[in-house]
Amino acid sequence: MKLSNLINDYYLSFDFNSLRKETKAQYQYFLGILNDTKIDGSTKLGGHKLSDISSKLAKRAYEQWCGRGVSLANHIVSVARVVYNYAIEMETYNMNPFTGIKKRKSVSRKVVWSKDDVIRFLDTAYSDFSTRNIGLIGQMAYEWCQRLGDMRVIKWSNLDLNKGTMHIEQSKRRAEVFLPISDELLGMLKQQNEEFGFQEYVAPRTKAFKGVYRPYSLHELPKLARKIMDTAELSNELRLSDLRRTGTVEMVDAGVSMGNIMSVTGHANPQSVKPYMKNTLKSASLALNTRRGLTD
């Protein structure tokens, strides 16, 4: 049996189909990379027999994935282990070559966008109909400090445009968040509703496939966003996923309380918010000015 056959069998399994919709999409994304990976330009891993994928080959694949990001590589290994363990349980194969891989520690990203970066990205995205919905996904992630994965599949049923509110259950922690919609974003969403309100998603692909409007996939969204950022001449260091962090850091800079920040981001533990607490001049100035006001 080839690895690609095992992956397809796993997709048909109860184990896979009992996962949440968002988790399925993530697994498919990571398994797609696993399947398509080539070591030294040879055959894709998916084309190898299971018996030909040794621990050494798995290790080399992991090192290659780390070149694209340690966090990504760790996720691929985790999902690969799940698939191989499924094969062992089904007695299709008897070993897991990814078990012995020691994952590297992922360094938390600290990159934030400037206001000018955000404006240039949105202006560029909104200037072209084919990219407008990517801009809207980015704007929602930034204004509401939410994950791109949740914003790309947000539905009209999550919004109350009359009351100007948004409500979702986050896919990662299952936290419920209830957020207001700013006047600027509300105007964008009302216009969007006039053109895309006939189907369920707020910001799907702008072209239908076989008459159906589908959300952008986790795989294509960052690639398409990168093209927009290149057109806007933004730094290669920036990622669309940084917009959630950017909005959260802005709340910290503004002196918003930890409890209020958590009610926006959906975090249940203050420790989870700590990575967003950067030492910035604005934050320090706010602290010192507040101190002076209390002691003068």
N, C-alpha and C positions, 0 to 999 in steps of 0.2 A: 504494500500500500504506500502511496505517495503522501507527502505532507498535505498537499492540496486536497486530496480525497478525505483525509482525516478532518481537515477544517470544515469541509462541506458536510461530513457526517455530524460534526459537532453542531453545526447550524440547524440540523434537523432534530437535535436531541431535546429532551425535556429540560435538561440543565440550561441550555441556551434560551429556549423559548419561555422559561419561567422568569427570566431577567426582566427588569424594567426596560421600557422602550429606549430611553436614553442610554442605559448601560449596554444594550444590544448594539446601538450605533457606535459606541466607543470601542467595544470588542471587535466589531467589523473593521473599524479603522485600523486598529493595531494589528489585527490578523492579516489585513491587506498588505501592510508593510512587511510583516513576517513572510508572507507568501512570495512577495515580489523581490525580496532581498537577494542580491547576487554577491557572492564572495569571489574576489579576483576576476570579475567579469564572467564567471561560469554560469551554469544553469540556475534559475531562480530556486530558492529553497523549497518552494512549493512543488517543484518538479523532481525533487530528490525523494528516493525511497526513505521511509522512516529509519531503516537500518543504516543508511548512509549518513545520517545527521548525527555526528558524534558530539560529545561534550566539547571537544576542541573546536569544532565547526560552530557550535552554538555560541561559544565564547568569542570567536572572531566576529560573528554576526552582532553580538552585543557591543563589542568595541566599535564596530562600524556605526551602529545606531547612536552610540554616545557622541559621535561626531555631529549628529543632528540635535543633540540635547540629552543630558543625563536623565531628566525626568521622562522624556519620551521613551528612551531605551529601557528604563525600569518598568514602565507600563507594558511595553511589548513583552518583556520577559515574564512578567506576572501573568499575562493572558496566555502566553505560550505554555506556561506551566499548567494552567487550567486545562488547556486542550489535551496536553500529553497525559495528564492525570485521568482525564476522561477516557483516553485510549487504554490506559492501564486497567481502569475499572471495567471496561467493556472487553478486556482481554484481546484487544486488537494489537497491542504492543506491550513490551514489558519493562521499558525504562524511560526516564525523562531526562534528556540531555541538558535541560535548562535548570535542573535542580541545584547543581553545584555552583552556579554563577553567583559570585558575590557582587551584589549591586553597589554601585558607587553612591556616595551621599550627594543628593541633589542640592545645589546651592540656590537658595531662594532668590528669585529675581527681585530687583529693587528699582527697575526702570519705571519712570513716570513720564507722561507726556506733558509738555507745556501747553498753556492755553492756545498759543499760536499754532502749535502742532495739531491740536484738535480742530481748530477752525479751518486750517488748510486741508486737512483730511476730509472734513465734512463738505467743504466747498467743492472739492474735486469730485467726491463721490456723488453728490447731488447734482452736479453739472451734466451728468450723463444718465439717461434713463436706465441703461443696462446695469449701472452700478449703484443706483439710488438706494436700493434695499440693503445693500451692504453698509452704506452710510447710516441708514436708519438703525440697523442692528448695532453698529458702533456707538451711535448716539444714545440709544437706550441703555447699553452696557455702561457707558460713562455716566450718564445722569442718574441712573438708579443703582450704580455700583453692583451690577449683577454679572454673572458669568455669560460669556458668549454662547455657550451651549444652550443655556436657557432662553436667551434672547432670540436665537435663530429659529426656535420652535414656538415662540410665544404666539398665542392665538387671540383672536378678537374677543373670545369669551373671558380672557383674563383682564380685559379692560372695560372700564365704565367711562365712556367719553363724556357722558352727561355730567357725572359727578367729578370727573377728572382724577380717577384713581386706577391703580393697577394692583392686581393680586395674583401671586403665583406660589406654587409649592416648588422649592428648589430641587433640582434633580440629585445633587450630591448629598446634601444633609437632610432632605425632605422637610426643611424649615419653610414655614409659611411667612411671606412678607406682604405687607400692605403699604403701598407707597403712593404719594401724590404725583400727579403729572404736571410738570411746569407749563406755563402758558405757551412758551415757544415750542416745546415738544408736543403739547396738545394740538397746536395748530398743524404741525407736521402730520400727526396721527389722524386728524380729521380729514386732511387732504388725502392721506394714504387710504383711508377707509372708503373714500369716494371711488378710488380706482382699483382697490384690491379687497374691498369688503364683501365681495360676492363669494369668497372662499375663506377657509378657516384661519389661515396663517397671516400674521401682521406683515411680515417681511419675507416672503418666499422668493424663489428665483423669479425673475421678471418675465421669463418665457415658460409657457406650460409645456409639459411633456405628455403627449398622448391625451391632451385635454385636461391634465391635472397639474396644479401648481404645487411644487414640492419645496421643502426647506433646503437651504444650502447644507451640504454635508460637512462634518467636522474636518474632513480632509481638504475640501476645496475652499472653504471660507478664508483661512489664513493666506492661501496662495493668491486668491483674487484680491484680498485686502492689500497684500504686498504690492501688487501692480498699481493699485490706487495710490499707495504711499510713495512708490517710486515716481509716479506722475506728479505728485505733489512735492517731490524733492525732499521727502522726510528721511531722517536718519535710518540706516539699516538696523540700528539697535532697537528700534521701536517695534512692538508687536501689537496686534489688535487686542490680544488678551490682556495687555497692560492697562486698558482703559478702566477696568474694574478697580485695579490698584490705584490708578490716578485719581479717580473720584473719591476713593476712601481716604487717601493721603490728604486731599483737599479738605475733607471733613475734619481730619486731625489738625491740620493747619489752622482751621477756622475755630478751633477750641470746642468742637462738638464733644459732648460727654461720651464715654465708652458705651454706656447703655444705649444711647440714641444711635450711635454708629452701628451697634450690633442689631438694632431693630431694622436697620436698612440692609446690612450685608447678610443677615441671617445667621451669623455666628452665634453659637451657644456658649462659647468659652472665651473670656477675655484674652487668654493666651493665644488664641487663633488670630486675634486682631493685631498682636504685637508686630508681626512682619510688616504691617502697613505703617507703623509708627516710625517715620524717618526723622532724623535730626536735621530740620530745615531752618533757615533764617527766619521764615515767617512764623513757624511754630515757637521758636525761641523768643522772638520779639513779643509775641502774644503773651507768653508766660512771664517774661520780665516786666512788661507793661502792666499786666494784671497784678503782679507782686508790688510794683511801685504804687499802684492805686490803692492797695490795701495797707501799705505801710506809711505812706506820706501823711 
